[in-house]
Amino acid sequence: MIAIVDYGMGNLRSVLNAFEAIGAPARLVTDAAALREAAAIVVPGVGAFADGMANLRARGVADVLADEVLVRRKPYLGICLGLQFLAREGREHGMTPGLGWLGGVVRALAPSDPRCKVPHMGWNDVVVERPCELFRDLDDRATFYFLHGFQLDAAGDAGAEAAVAATASHGERITAAVARDNVFGVQFHPEKSQEAGLQVLRNFVKLA
């Protein structure tokens, strides 16, 4: 079973529908027991980094995630905010510690081109920078749907830089996907990215 973590934020139903569309057994979970039963874990989400981390911690999910993913080595897929949680800290309305699994910081987008609006919303090419199981059977420049105003900035953090698997461009270089061992994250929304997005989810399910 694929556990989709319900921590009170995000478009959970559309993510669940996407997994159902590819025939993957998935369900929304809110408690630690269900996470421990899962074969793989998905953390979606849209919204503020600080609110999301507060919800994960208040519900006792953050510690369970660390045990299931880092110790028991279950595949993890973070979508949008779920990727950003992997950073060392978020810098929105102050500093908020993240899960810290990959390093880097989450900061506001700062495109150099004034034509590139924030939030970054719409379809964008994604460039696969290194081999990554999530992008198997996809073009090296597949197109995905984005909706975000912040990103995981890996610059200057060797661990985070090494985890960047794909990038996009929106007036600056954007971390589009990360991968390290059994931990994966995508800044785009595969559940809204038609066939390319469904293929990313199929590839994740194979890891489970």
Sequence and secondary structure as in RCSB ss.txt:
>XXXX:A:sequence
MIAIVDYGMGNLRSVLNAFEAIGAPARLVTDAAALREAAAIVVPGVGAFADGMANLRARGVADVLADEVLVRRKP
YLGICLGLQFLAREGREHGMTPGLGWLGGVVRALAPSDPRCKVPHMGWNDVVVERPCELFRDLDDRATFYFLHGF
QLDAAGDAGAEAAVAATASHGERITAAVARDNVFGVQFHPEKSQEAGLQVLRNFVKLA
>XXXX:A:secstr
 EEEE SS S HHHHHHHHHHTT  EEEE SHHHHHH SEEEE   S HHHHHHHHHHTTHHHHHIIIIIIS   
EEEETHHHHTTSSEEESSSEEE   SS  EEEE   SSTTS SSEEEEEEEEE S  GGGTTS TEEEEEEEESE
EEE TT HHHHHHEEEEEESSSEEEEEEEETTEEEESS GGGSHHHHHHHHHHHHHH 
